Amino acid sequence: MTTATAVAPWGLSRMTEPLPSVSSPYDTIQFDPATQLTSFHDEAGVIVAGATISYSQGGGSDGSKNAPKVADDSNTDG
């Protein structure tokens, strides 16, 4: 009977060092069920600028008419 030699999983050979951790620019997240919008607040309760989730008003669908709006995860809304 032969014994198998232990081999590291294939994916481990492609791993890199973890990125350094950074502090989050916000302290809490609040969701407004009426508007379906999420806001990010700092420790003082002030909304953090640029930390909002927006929705595309110009489509973002599969091309069919009257398709539902979808989340726009690009950060170009300015």
N, C-alpha and C positions, 0 to 999 in steps of 0.2 A: 504494500500500500504506500502511496506517495502522499506527501503533505503539500498543500498549496503555499506558495510564498505570499506573504502579505504585500499588497500593492495599494498605494494611495489612490483614492478615487480620482478620475480624470480631471474633474473640475478644480481640484485643489492645486493643480499645477498652473492654473490660470489666475489664481488669487493674487491680489496685491495687498499692500498694507492698508489698513482702514484709514479713512479720511479723518482729520482732526475734528473733534466735536466743537460746535459753536453754540452760543446761547441763542435761544429763540427771540426774535424781535417782539413777540407778543406773550402775554401772560395767560389770558383766557380767550376762549372762543364762544361767541353767542350766536345762536341760530334763531331767526325770526320766522316762525311758522306762517305768518300772514303773507310775507313777501318772498319766502323761501330763500332769503339771503343770509349769508354768514358774515359776521364781523369779528375782527381780531382786535383785542384790547391790550394795552400795556398795563403795567402794575398800577397806574393811577386811574385806570378805567377809560383812558382816551383811546379812540380808534386809531390803530396803526395805519399810517398812510401807505397805500400800495398793497396792503395785505387783505384784499377782498377777492371773492370769487365772482366772476362776471359771466354772463351768458351772451352768446352771439345773437344779435338781432337780425343778421343777414343770412340766415340759413344754417349751414353746418349740418345739413341733413344728407341723405343719400341721393339727393337730386329729385326726389319725387315731390310733387306739389302738396302743400299743406302738411308737411312733415313736422313733427314736434321739434321745438328748440332743444339744443343740446348744450352741455357745458362747454365753454370755450376756455381751455386751459393754457392758452397763450398769454403772454404778459405784455401785449402790445396795446392795451386799451388806454394807457396813459393817464 
